[in-house]
């Protein structure tokens, strides 16, 4: 089963990169599939390590998926790596193997540190729909179009606003702006 996470990697200049990734956890190993040309893949190839964060805030995943993450972090003592301050759980990993696939790579890694910070609260329907829209938006030009993401949000906006919380409107507007900046159509809230 794939779990949506935020992966933190460092580049050769020690700059932090946040990326939303579906990660498969199997005992003391994890697997994920970065696209060719992604910063995460480049960092993984160069450093052979990173941190997978389990989160229950849709905002973290949405912003990490769309490349606009400004998230609070803490340093892992004596490791030179970072984890999300508000993560529920995190896993530090070292890469075992990187296998080239069509337009992606399969990364297999060993978990070297596991830390529980707090209980996982989960997501409501609004957050799940907003996350799905963000995943679709992150693939505009790869496997989807602006129109498909606009249509998805328009078809689900009633449920999003009915089941959402105080952060829902902000995230919905964040997605609207992201799509509009790519040349997509504006989405009305109503």
LUMMI-752765 format. One line per 8 residues: number of its first residue (from 1); their letters; for each residue y, z, x of N, C-alpha, C, CB. Coordinates in Angstrom, 3 decimals, decimal comma, m for minus. Each point is the difference from the previous one (the first is absolute). Glycine has a CB too. Layout:
N
NUM = a = Y/Z/X/Y/Z/X/Y/Z/X/Y/Z/X ~ ... .
//
This chain:
190
1 = xxxxxxxx = m1,181/0,000/0,841/1,181/0,000/m0,841/1,243/0,000/0,885/m1,244/1,218/m1,841 ~ 2,202/m2,055/1,478/1,264/m0,073/0,735/0,982/1,003/m0,605/m0,392/m2,453/0,568 ~ 1,083/3,173/0,287/1,024/0,959/m0,409/1,329/m0,502/0,543/m1,650/1,958/m0,026 ~ 2,670/m1,989/m0,833/1,330/m0,424/0,446/0,625/1,105/0,842/0,287/m1,454/m2,054 ~ 0,150/1,097/3,250/0,527/0,965/0,963/1,262/m0,554/0,665/m2,330/0,896/0,403 ~ 2,978/m0,052/0,368/1,089/m0,429/0,882/m0,491/0,209/1,425/1,838/0,589/m1,705 ~ m1,896/m1,690/2,463/m0,410/0,072/1,400/1,255/0,024/0,869/m2,182/m1,229/m0,485 ~ 2,181/2,135/1,441/1,092/0,073/0,975/m0,544/m0,437/1,351/1,153/1,884/m1,272 .
9 = xxxxxxxx = m0,489/m2,879/1,860/m0,330/m0,447/1,349/1,275/m0,030/0,834/m1,956/m1,370/m0,856 ~ 1,777/1,314/2,155/1,127/m0,081/0,932/m0,097/m1,306/0,771/0,116/2,524/0,202 ~ 1,056/m3,130/0,056/m0,006/m1,206/0,826/0,138/0,389/1,472/1,006/m1,357/m1,894 ~ m0,923/0,359/2,766/0,056/0,262/1,444/1,264/0,753/0,413/m1,344/m2,061/0,351 ~ 2,386/2,044/m1,206/1,236/0,741/0,274/0,031/1,358/m0,679/1,164/m2,165/0,237 ~ m2,302/2,575/m0,840/m0,123/1,274/m0,714/0,733/0,000/m1,335/m0,208/1,124/2,195 ~ 0,607/m2,302/m2,702/0,613/m0,097/m1,318/m1,083/0,124/m1,062/1,862/m1,458/0,903 ~ m1,540/2,163/m1,988/m0,958/0,292/m1,062/m0,035/m1,129/m1,012/0,380/2,449/0,321 .
17 = xxxxxxxx = m1,583/m2,799/m0,748/m0,207/m0,973/m1,068/m0,807/0,664/m1,112/0,081/m1,944/1,644 ~ 0,431/1,849/m2,883/m0,710/0,477/m1,182/m0,560/m1,215/m0,721/1,497/2,054/m0,218 ~ m2,741/m1,988/m0,221/m0,599/m1,099/m0,750/m0,941/0,564/m1,060/0,186/m1,534/2,007 ~ m0,124/0,948/m3,195/m0,932/0,383/m1,063/m1,285/m0,796/0,203/1,898/0,538/m1,635 ~ m3,023/0,150/1,615/m1,285/m0,652/0,225/m1,079/0,626/m0,855/0,690/m0,553/2,324 ~ m1,551/m0,296/m2,837/m1,239/0,478/m0,583/m0,946/0,304/1,146/0,331/m1,345/m2,140 ~ m0,850/2,559/2,173/m0,882/0,441/1,075/m1,306/0,489/m0,615/1,976/0,630/1,474 ~ m3,056/m1,018/m0,843/m1,321/0,455/m0,408/m0,422/1,122/0,942/m0,617/m2,295/m0,932 .
25 = xxxxxxxx = 0,320/3,471/0,367/m0,433/1,143/0,794/m1,509/0,156/m0,141/2,245/1,144/m0,297 ~ m2,940/m1,043/1,430/m1,453/0,200/0,009/m0,334/1,035/1,057/m0,428/m2,374/m0,786 ~ 0,191/3,593/0,330/m0,300/1,116/0,898/1,084/0,133/1,053/m2,456/m0,322/m0,383 ~ 2,138/0,129/1,654/0,987/0,182/1,071/0,631/m1,318/0,435/m1,280/1,991/0,763 ~ 1,164/m3,034/m1,606/0,560/m1,308/0,319/0,920/m0,465/m1,119/m2,038/m0,563/1,357 ~ 2,906/m0,370/m1,001/0,809/m0,670/m1,008/0,119/m1,470/0,346/1,274/2,117/m0,459 ~ m1,023/m2,918/m0,595/0,100/m1,450/0,137/1,212/m0,480/m0,783/m2,510/m0,226/0,289 ~ 3,261/m0,715/0,280/1,100/m0,634/m0,721/0,201/m1,400/0,544/1,104/2,231/m0,424 .
33 = xxxxxxxx = m0,299/m3,037/m0,295/0,060/m1,437/0,238/1,440/m0,524/0,100/m2,174/m0,204/m1,206 ~ 2,808/0,329/2,357/1,370/m0,524/0,143/0,025/m1,524/0,124/0,651/2,147/1,100 ~ 0,439/m2,736/m1,590/0,199/m1,448/0,113/0,372/m0,385/1,423/0,714/m0,088/m2,397 ~ m1,083/m1,133/2,776/0,440/m0,553/1,279/1,524/m0,002/0,026/m2,091/m1,440/0,195 ~ 2,659/1,771/0,946/1,447/m0,022/0,156/0,725/1,240/m0,496/m0,189/m2,407/m0,202 ~ m0,526/3,375/m0,374/0,665/1,205/m0,509/0,326/0,953/1,150/m1,216/m0,241/m2,201 ~ 2,263/1,031/1,996/0,377/1,003/1,002/m1,104/1,028/0,184/2,408/m0,328/m0,586 ~ m3,053/0,691/m0,523/m1,078/0,985/0,100/m1,118/m0,520/0,897/0,564/0,861/m2,293 .
41 = xxxxxxxx = m0,966/m2,105/2,099/m1,057/m0,569/0,837/0,427/m0,019/1,467/m0,781/m1,405/m1,937 ~ 1,999/0,950/2,193/0,496/m0,038/1,381/m0,028/1,386/0,631/1,455/m1,951/m0,587 ~ m0,992/2,957/m0,157/0,008/1,371/0,517/m1,414/0,522/0,238/2,149/0,401/m1,205 ~ m3,057/m0,712/0,290/m1,393/0,451/0,134/m0,646/m0,646/1,225/m0,169/0,307/m2,507 ~ 0,413/m1,593/2,704/m0,565/m0,688/1,165/0,550/0,608/1,289/m0,238/m2,127/m1,344 ~ 1,543/2,403/1,377/0,624/0,538/1,213/m0,336/1,459/0,265/1,820/m1,608/m0,355 ~ m1,837/2,431/m0,682/m0,154/1,453/0,198/m1,396/0,530/m0,312/2,389/0,197/m0,541 ~ m3,134/m0,931/m0,289/m1,377/0,392/m0,358/m0,071/1,343/m0,733/m0,785/m1,272/1,988 .
49 = xxxxxxxx = 1,883/1,645/m2,706/0,013/1,270/m0,718/1,060/m0,007/m1,084/m0,820/1,168/2,048 ~ 0,754/m0,175/m2,917/0,981/0,156/m1,059/m0,367/1,170/m0,888/0,482/m2,447/0,064 ~ 0,233/2,555/m1,190/m0,225/1,094/m0,946/m0,011/m0,560/m1,416/1,101/1,664/1,562 ~ m2,127/m1,306/m2,319/m0,128/m0,366/m1,411/0,422/1,213/m0,818/m1,894/m1,667/0,461 ~ 2,854/1,467/m1,376/0,518/1,080/m0,841/m0,425/m0,207/m1,448/1,963/0,287/1,547 ~ m2,564/0,739/m2,145/m0,335/m0,007/m1,421/1,197/0,620/m0,716/m2,552/0,172/0,413 ~ 3,128/m0,920/m1,351/1,215/0,453/m0,690/m0,182/m0,074/m1,510/1,398/m0,772/1,939 ~ m0,589/1,540/m2,645/m0,009/m0,057/m1,465/1,394/m0,282/m0,559/m1,931/1,596/m0,018 .
57 = xxxxxxxx = 2,770/m2,196/0,829/1,335/m0,424/m0,429/0,063/m1,524/0,099/1,067/2,199/0,774 ~ m0,902/m2,849/m1,908/0,032/m1,461/m0,055/1,099/m0,564/0,889/m0,900/0,091/m2,326 ~ 2,002/0,604/2,429/1,126/m0,487/0,796/m0,406/m0,279/1,441/1,545/1,288/m1,470 ~ m2,364/m0,427/2,068/m0,412/m0,198/1,383/m0,778/m1,298/0,157/m0,065/2,476/0,323 ~ m0,869/m2,710/m1,221/m0,822/m1,209/0,073/0,826/m1,249/m0,275/m1,986/1,335/m0,716 ~ 2,857/m1,271/m0,287/0,821/m1,160/m0,360/0,921/m0,380/1,152/m0,095/0,671/m2,421 ~ 0,795/0,290/2,980/0,931/m0,308/1,092/m0,738/m0,421/1,267/1,625/1,630/m0,970 ~ m2,764/m1,033/1,244/m0,780/m0,412/1,168/m0,547/m1,414/m0,194/m0,611/2,405/0,451 .
65 = xxxxxxxx = 0,215/m2,741/m1,675/m0,530/m1,343/m0,283/1,071/m1,072/0,151/m1,657/1,019/m1,562 ~ 2,899/m0,671/1,256/1,068/m0,991/m0,010/0,902/0,095/1,222/m0,076/0,056/m2,470 ~ m0,326/0,743/3,447/0,718/0,033/1,269/1,324/0,706/m0,027/m1,110/m2,059/0,492 ~ 1,298/3,010/m1,408/1,276/0,694/m0,109/m0,191/1,514/0,087/0,888/m1,887/m1,399 ~ m1,868/2,322/2,154/m0,321/1,422/0,044/0,909/0,751/0,967/m2,365/m0,554/m0,572 ~ 3,000/1,569/0,078/0,740/0,983/0,786/m0,567/1,345/m0,442/2,164/m1,445/0,222 ~ m3,265/1,838/0,369/m0,757/1,154/m0,470/0,041/1,127/1,023/m1,489/m1,522/m1,318 ~ 1,416/2,762/0,816/0,011/1,173/0,878/m1,354/0,157/0,672/1,712/1,121/m1,464 .
73 = xxxxxxxx = m1,665/m0,887/2,765/m1,230/0,105/0,776/m0,014/1,271/0,837/m0,153/m2,493/0,061 ~ m1,038/2,857/0,373/m0,201/1,064/0,980/m0,854/m0,575/1,120/0,178/1,847/m1,765 ~ 0,012/m1,310/2,945/m0,788/m0,440/1,150/m1,311/0,779/0,043/2,105/m0,592/1,280 ~ m3,187/m0,112/m0,960/m1,275/0,671/0,221/0,071/0,607/1,391/m1,300/m1,598/m1,540 ~ 1,121/2,878/1,617/0,164/0,733/1,254/m0,802/m0,638/1,131/0,380/2,093/m1,311 ~ 0,282/m2,325/2,414/m0,609/m0,513/1,238/m0,642/m1,378/m0,132/m0,389/2,340/0,609 ~ 0,655/m3,068/m1,687/m0,654/m1,293/m0,177/0,959/m1,188/0,085/m1,662/1,163/m1,407 ~ 2,960/m0,954/1,225/0,947/m1,099/0,030/m0,035/m0,861/m1,250/m0,225/0,014/2,441 .
81 = xxxxxxxx = m0,506/0,408/m3,461/m0,084/m0,715/m1,274/0,650/0,840/m1,085/m2,124/m1,165/0,718 ~ 2,323/0,534/m1,886/0,701/0,660/m1,094/m0,785/m0,128/m1,299/2,189/m0,458/1,131 ~ m1,956/1,432/m2,022/m0,546/m0,047/m1,353/1,139/0,244/m0,984/m2,285/0,809/0,794 ~ 2,080/m1,224/m2,044/1,014/0,232/m1,030/0,073/1,485/m0,305/m0,385/m2,294/m0,982 ~ 1,594/2,830/1,017/0,228/1,425/m0,243/m0,557/0,430/m1,358/2,054/m0,113/1,436 ~ m1,927/m0,746/m2,443/m0,424/0,340/m1,357/m1,346/m0,634/m0,368/2,407/0,196/m0,627 ~ m3,207/m0,554/1,640/m1,323/m0,548/m0,319/m0,897/1,115/m0,523/0,257/m1,791/1,771 ~ m1,225/1,410/m2,563/m0,985/0,962/m0,478/m1,019/0,284/1,098/0,315/m0,804/m2,371 .
89 = xxxxxxxx = m0,644/m0,248/3,085/m1,078/0,036/0,972/0,289/m1,100/1,012/m1,703/0,916/m1,693 ~ 1,350/m0,733/2,938/0,131/m1,109/0,938/m1,171/m0,031/0,973/2,490/0,131/m0,208 ~ m2,722/m1,340/0,735/m1,068/m0,250/0,963/0,590/m0,715/1,210/m1,741/m0,125/m1,847 ~ 1,606/0,708/3,009/0,346/m0,703/1,230/m1,244/m0,796/0,388/1,700/1,797/0,771 ~ m1,489/m3,046/m0,335/m1,155/m0,825/0,351/0,181/m0,713/1,337/m0,438/m0,308/m2,426 ~ m0,713/m0,036/3,010/m0,094/m0,846/1,186/m0,843/m1,205/m0,382/0,225/1,980/1,611 ~ 0,216/m3,159/m1,212/m0,683/m1,239/m0,362/m1,326/m0,121/0,750/2,222/m1,095/m0,451 ~ m3,276/0,744/m0,307/m1,308/m0,325/0,589/m0,129/m1,495/0,218/m1,015/1,997/m1,115 .
97 = xxxxxxxx = 1,459/m2,786/0,115/m0,234/m1,437/0,042/1,027/m0,717/m0,871/m2,461/0,382/0,409 ~ 2,866/m1,557/0,031/0,870/m0,876/m0,781/m0,696/m1,354/m0,078/2,142/1,234/0,718 ~ m2,447/m1,665/m1,954/m0,722/m1,249/m0,215/0,890/m0,984/m0,731/m2,190/1,227/m0,058 ~ 2,319/m2,440/0,600/0,817/m1,026/m0,637/m0,735/m0,573/m1,207/1,088/m0,548/2,210 ~ m0,352/0,394/m3,311/m0,501/m0,631/m1,214/0,891/m1,213/m0,250/m0,891/2,214/m0,986 ~ 0,919/m2,758/m0,232/0,817/m1,182/m0,284/1,466/0,221/0,371/m1,575/m0,592/m1,848 ~ 2,347/1,222/0,979/1,410/0,264/0,291/0,265/1,494/0,177/0,620/m2,052/m1,294 ~ m1,702/2,815/1,445/0,089/1,444/0,190/m0,894/0,406/1,162/0,495/0,353/m2,456 .
105 = xxxxxxxx = m0,404/0,922/2,785/m0,895/0,615/0,963/m0,621/1,229/m0,652/1,371/m0,855/1,971 ~ m2,594/1,146/m1,622/m0,653/1,233/m0,440/0,118/0,998/1,136/m1,624/m1,238/m1,535 ~ 2,250/2,379/1,241/0,144/1,062/0,986/m0,979/1,108/m0,368/2,454/m0,571/0,429 ~ m3,289/0,929/0,511/m0,938/1,112/m0,135/0,475/1,089/0,951/m1,966/m1,529/m0,637 ~ 2,108/2,752/0,127/0,549/1,071/0,831/m0,751/1,308/m0,222/2,242/m1,114/m0,072 ~ m2,189/1,945/1,088/m0,614/1,328/m0,049/1,090/1,025/m0,303/m1,824/m0,685/1,649 ~ 1,561/1,580/m2,581/0,932/1,085/m0,305/m0,133/1,051/1,100/m0,146/m0,431/m2,522 ~ 1,282/0,748/3,187/m0,020/0,987/1,080/0,682/1,313/m0,393/m0,011/m1,886/1,628 .
113 = xxxxxxxx = 0,782/1,848/m2,719/0,639/1,209/m0,507/0,186/m0,159/m1,500/1,180/0,429/2,213 ~ m1,530/0,596/m2,959/0,165/0,003/m1,457/0,747/1,266/m0,380/m2,132/m1,351/m0,363 ~ 3,187/1,192/m0,443/0,812/1,161/m0,370/0,358/m0,039/m1,483/0,922/0,096/2,337 ~ m1,193/0,979/m3,040/0,379/0,157/m1,407/1,317/0,771/m0,039/m2,442/m0,028/m0,789 ~ 3,456/m0,550/0,105/1,300/0,662/m0,109/0,199/0,672/m1,352/0,910/m1,672/1,588 ~ m1,370/1,007/m2,663/0,147/0,555/m1,345/m0,909/m0,773/m0,950/2,397/0,713/0,472 ~ m2,523/m0,207/m1,689/m0,861/m0,639/m0,993/0,575/m1,352/m0,438/m0,756/2,273/m0,782 ~ m0,138/m3,210/0,517/0,367/m1,320/m0,511/0,180/0,102/m1,509/m1,258/m1,177/1,875 .
121 = xxxxxxxx = 2,414/0,738/m2,391/0,282/0,108/m1,431/m0,325/m1,261/m0,780/1,762/1,605/0,576 ~ m1,826/m2,764/0,081/m0,341/m1,251/m0,677/1,228/m0,745/m0,497/m2,155/1,020/m0,663 ~ 1,885/m2,110/m0,105/1,047/m0,865/m0,526/m0,141/m0,134/m1,506/0,093/m1,247/2,173 ~ 1,039/1,018/m2,851/m0,056/m0,301/m1,430/m0,028/m1,525/m0,188/1,250/2,160/m0,566 ~ m1,327/m2,618/m0,663/m0,089/m1,442/m0,274/1,208/m0,759/0,533/m1,343/0,515/m2,032 ~ 2,532/0,037/1,869/1,205/m0,670/0,495/m0,091/m0,221/1,506/1,349/1,045/m1,848 ~ m1,735/m0,009/2,581/m0,114/m0,134/1,453/m1,050/m1,027/0,386/0,713/2,371/0,245 ~ m1,848/m2,379/m0,950/m1,036/m0,992/0,300/0,518/m1,416/m0,212/m1,758/1,656/m0,657 .
129 = xxxxxxxx = 2,482/m1,883/m0,421/0,549/m1,330/m0,276/1,071/m0,391/1,021/m0,484/0,345/m2,435 ~ 1,337/0,589/2,799/1,027/m0,279/1,008/m0,633/m0,281/1,364/1,617/1,463/m1,259 ~ m2,673/m0,737/1,588/m0,713/m0,262/1,251/m0,620/m1,388/0,001/m0,462/2,442/0,228 ~ m0,146/m2,821/m1,342/m0,592/m1,331/m0,100/1,078/m1,078/0,135/m1,829/0,922/m1,473 ~ 2,985/m0,696/0,869/1,108/m0,951/0,134/0,451/m0,096/1,456/0,734/0,511/m2,354 ~ m0,690/0,615/3,053/0,403/m0,010/1,409/m1,010/m0,755/0,859/1,169/2,189/m0,340 ~ m2,446/m2,003/0,064/m1,028/m0,734/0,744/0,180/m1,492/m0,236/m1,609/1,944/m0,186 ~ 1,811/m2,330/m1,064/0,228/m1,411/m0,319/1,260/m0,508/0,709/m1,134/0,309/m2,242 .
137 = xxxxxxxx = 2,201/0,484/2,212/1,259/m0,405/0,637/m0,162/m0,148/1,509/1,266/1,165/m1,816 ~ m2,094/m0,314/2,424/m0,203/m0,089/1,447/m0,743/m1,267/0,390/m0,019/2,482/0,110 ~ m0,614/m3,124/m1,076/m0,772/m1,218/0,277/0,693/m1,274/m0,485/m2,057/1,377/m0,159 ~ 3,339/m1,246/m0,228/0,754/m1,192/m0,400/0,040/m0,951/1,190/1,416/1,319/m1,670 ~ m1,788/m2,546/1,402/m0,051/m1,001/1,054/m1,345/m0,070/0,707/2,412/0,343/0,292 ~ m3,284/0,637/m0,546/m1,339/m0,013/0,592/m1,021/m0,337/m1,079/0,687/1,707/1,744 ~ m0,746/m0,845/m2,784/m0,972/m0,230/m1,077/0,626/0,055/m1,389/m1,736/0,965/1,474 ~ 3,032/m0,718/m1,557/0,655/0,093/m1,309/1,425/m0,552/0,090/m1,407/2,025/m0,595 .
145 = xxxxxxxx = 2,080/m2,104/m0,567/1,373/m0,508/m0,062/0,910/1,046/m0,623/m0,843/m2,367/m0,181 ~ 2,162/2,152/0,337/0,981/0,890/m0,628/m0,206/0,017/m1,515/1,654/m0,462/1,860 ~ m1,938/m0,712/m2,425/m0,171/m0,109/m1,452/m1,167/0,847/m0,491/0,954/m2,305/0,089 ~ m2,044/2,331/0,669/m1,160/0,805/m0,398/0,331/1,494/0,024/m1,527/m1,783/0,901 ~ 2,283/2,220/0,076/0,371/1,414/0,075/0,985/0,342/m1,114/m0,373/m0,008/2,497 ~ 1,357/m0,865/m2,731/0,930/0,206/m1,116/m0,752/0,104/m1,322/1,778/m1,247/1,257 ~ m2,707/0,344/m1,469/m0,789/m0,008/m1,231/m0,797/1,297/m0,143/m0,151/m2,508/0,122 ~ m0,466/2,960/0,968/m0,766/1,247/m0,022/0,891/1,171/m0,414/m1,522/m0,899/1,795 .
153 = xxxxxxxx = 2,702/1,012/m1,176/0,910/1,096/m0,340/0,495/m0,123/m1,444/0,702/0,144/2,414 ~ m0,335/m1,341/m2,831/0,454/m0,190/m1,384/m1,082/0,360/m1,009/1,522/m1,802/0,794 ~ m2,759/1,413/m0,521/m1,106/0,283/m0,916/m0,363/1,474/m0,053/m0,848/m2,271/0,451 ~ 1,204/3,032/0,586/m0,389/1,406/0,060/1,157/0,991/m0,060/m1,920/m0,755/1,298 ~ 3,152/0,261/m1,447/1,148/0,921/0,084/0,020/1,044/m1,110/1,268/m1,830/1,071 ~ m1,755/1,500/m2,255/m0,039/0,980/m1,096/m0,871/1,196/0,386/0,336/m1,851/m1,688 ~ m1,519/1,579/2,213/m0,911/1,079/0,413/0,580/0,746/1,196/m1,984/m1,311/m0,849 ~ 2,575/0,587/1,780/0,579/0,633/1,192/1,038/1,036/m0,399/m0,405/m2,092/1,326 .
161 = xxxxxxxx = 1,326/1,711/m2,229/1,055/0,940/m0,376/m0,477/1,072/m0,971/1,632/m1,820/0,362 ~ m2,651/1,518/m1,135/m0,542/0,991/m0,940/m0,764/1,106/0,734/m0,160/m1,792/m1,755 ~ m0,560/1,427/2,822/m0,859/0,972/0,676/0,571/0,510/1,319/m1,913/m1,118/m1,069 ~ 3,077/0,632/1,464/0,566/0,344/1,294/0,658/1,365/0,051/0,328/m2,389/0,338 ~ 0,220/2,683/0,837/0,706/1,254/0,219/1,439/m0,290/0,419/m2,158/1,147/0,649 ~ 2,836/m0,160/m0,090/1,405/m0,158/0,369/0,208/m1,027/1,114/0,358/2,359/m0,685 ~ m1,383/m2,695/1,448/0,121/m0,950/1,095/m0,336/m1,438/m0,414/m0,561/1,862/1,548 ~ 0,052/m2,040/m2,762/m0,477/m1,313/m0,450/1,099/m1,048/m0,021/m1,704/1,162/m1,355 .
169 = xxxxxxxx = 2,849/m0,842/0,782/1,077/m0,984/m0,088/0,466/m0,425/1,390/0,711/0,991/m2,192 ~ m0,597/m0,022/3,097/0,390/m0,323/1,376/m0,989/m0,977/0,637/1,082/2,259/0,208 ~ m2,381/m1,990/m0,333/m1,019/m0,869/0,603/m0,031/m1,371/m0,673/m1,353/2,028/0,582 ~ 1,503/m2,057/m1,906/0,040/m1,270/m0,725/1,164/m0,849/0,502/m1,040/1,090/m2,028 ~ 2,225/m0,482/2,154/1,182/m0,718/0,487/m0,150/m0,406/1,460/1,399/1,266/m1,630 ~ m2,053/m0,445/2,428/m0,274/m0,342/1,393/m0,834/m1,278/0,053/0,102/2,442/0,672 ~ m1,142/m2,516/m1,494/m0,843/m1,199/m0,062/0,786/m1,204/m0,506/m2,000/1,451/m0,397 ~ 2,829/m1,241/m0,644/0,831/m1,102/m0,517/0,878/m0,576/1,105/0,003/1,060/m2,281 .
177 = xxxxxxxx = 0,637/m0,180/3,025/0,900/m0,442/1,063/m0,779/m0,735/1,088/1,536/1,934/m0,488 ~ m2,680/m1,420/0,849/m0,823/m0,655/1,020/m0,336/m1,423/m0,428/m0,959/2,226/0,684 ~ 0,521/m2,388/m1,917/m0,376/m1,324/m0,506/1,232/m0,896/m0,096/m1,923/1,012/m1,287 ~ 3,028/m0,476/0,786/1,235/m0,788/m0,120/0,475/m0,459/1,373/0,632/1,280/m2,071 ~ m0,737/m0,426/3,070/0,405/m0,367/1,361/m0,857/m1,124/0,564/0,780/2,335/0,353 ~ m1,989/m2,490/m0,890/m0,866/m1,105/0,416/0,280/m1,263/m0,801/m1,745/1,654/0,655 ~ 2,670/m1,578/m1,613/0,335/m1,157/m0,806/m0,646/0,002/m1,367/0,265/m1,231/2,083 ~ m0,940/2,330/m2,429/m0,646/0,096/m1,312/1,003/0,255/m1,109/m2,044/0,846/1,116 .
185 = xxxxxx = 1,584/m0,887/m2,332/0,853/0,271/m1,173/0,198/1,489/m0,174/m0,811/m2,090/m1,106 ~ 1,975/2,458/0,596/0,259/1,388/m0,319/m0,903/0,437/m1,158/2,393/m0,227/0,807 ~ m2,808/1,472/m0,777/m0,857/0,552/m1,050/0,822/1,014/m0,767/m2,127/m0,364/1,356 ~ 2,191/0,236/m2,676/0,722/1,010/m0,787/m0,915/1,178/m0,242/1,422/m1,762/m1,108 ~ m0,828/2,919/0,963/m0,767/1,198/m0,315/m0,478/m0,046/m1,436/1,313/1,304/1,679 ~ m0,574/m1,933/m2,579/m0,353/0,019/m1,425/m0,912/m1,133/m0,399/2,150/1,079/m0,437 .
//
